[in-house]
Amino acid sequence: MAGKRALVVYDTKYGSTEQIANWIAEGINDADLRHVGDLEGFNYDLIVVGCPIYSEMPSSRIVQFLDRNKDVLKNRKIALFTVSVPFDMTPERAKRFSGQKEVKPLFEHVTGTVLASKAFLGKIDLKEMTEFDRLSMRIWYFLKGYKLKEVNYLNRDEAVAWGKNLLEMLNKPQDVIPPQPKHSDVPSSFSGGRADNK
């Protein structure tokens, strides 16, 4: 942990959010990577928080992490990202996906300075899922009027590029960093993702 400027912390269920977190850390090139259940400290200039979205809800472990550590994180620079696959996602919609709806709720749980936020698309691999999760998701998709199917929208280049951008922002003087948006109005420049096989 010594010497690293950034920490990328994430939750994951089936690996999509972990994969995106790895790529972001690769882009930062000066980051430690930790699962939310395996944290040792916050001695970093930047904390990047990765939150999978399940059935349109953020990971409860990430929300609890943000709430539990509000006092510590209020003096830190924060970046937020989500990973998901919205039930109505198609390859065409993926090209226009901003994910503001997914990222926005996380701002209610953050007290630090948010440098950036982004939503990434994940994947659904039915073979990796438990039988219970497959059944639950099939029912949820059916109730929404869609059929559950395997998809993979993971994009390494996008995640690495975002990590590089975070490092550039971290190196900028404080007065160059854009102000933190209110959680009720997250602008598209803070864009960001929805149900992943996370």
Helices and strands as residue ranges (DSSP letters): E 6-10, H 16-28, E 31-35, E 46-54, E 57-58, H 60-68, H 70-73, E 77-84, H 91-94, H 100-103, G 104-109, E 113-121, E 123-124, H 131-144, E 151-152, H 156-171, G 174-176, G 188-190
